[in-house]
């Protein structure tokens, strides 16, 4: 027997919805949009198939997430090549990542599931939470646009420390900006060898203070080596 349709209607004063809105940083004027994002297909079926569920929003959220993650990585890691960026993007938009983010914000408690799915532990099921996370991102995009959705995704991504363990320049820049309010300064000390196999020696400092040095087959490689050397010497990076 389907539940009463009254149970499916979003309440403008629903405290649980308001709690989720605070977490997301978006207030939904269209309350039904967020309700749809939180509604699992099992609940819609239990209601007699008369209410929308979140699979269409999940489809949209997948594309929004992909664009937001690409934007974040492109700006966050200026010295990482396309191949590594693609690997990182694939990892961050994967189902495990979505599930972690969904569970981090407690998304399961807000979901509308059938009684059977609820009893079977659906609120903690990885596939349900991950899919709902995508649907919520799709709903955020429709309600508020890309920028607020990007801001929320950036916040989630910023919690993933050291995504690129070899990107020493980014780590050193974060440290320098935090401590000195200025970026590191890289200087090519010398280069030697034939044109087809040059070696570059680079030193790095901040505010005139020498921090490290390194060598490599390109300026970028040498700068990474210098940044790695500097990070070994600073204690609070």
Secondary structure, 3 states (H helix, E strand, C coil): CCCCHHHHCCCCCCHHHHHHHHHHCCCCCCHHHHHHHHECHHHHHHCCCCCCCCHHHHHHHHHHHHHHHHHHHHHHCCCCCHHHHHHHHHHHCCHHHHHHHHHHCCHHHHCECCHHHHHCCHHHCHHHHHHHHHHHHHHHHHHHCHHHHHHHHHHHHHCCCCCCCCCHHHHHHHHHHHHHCCCCEEEEEEEECCHHHCEEEEEEEECCEEEEEEEECCHHHHHHHHHHHHHHHCCCC
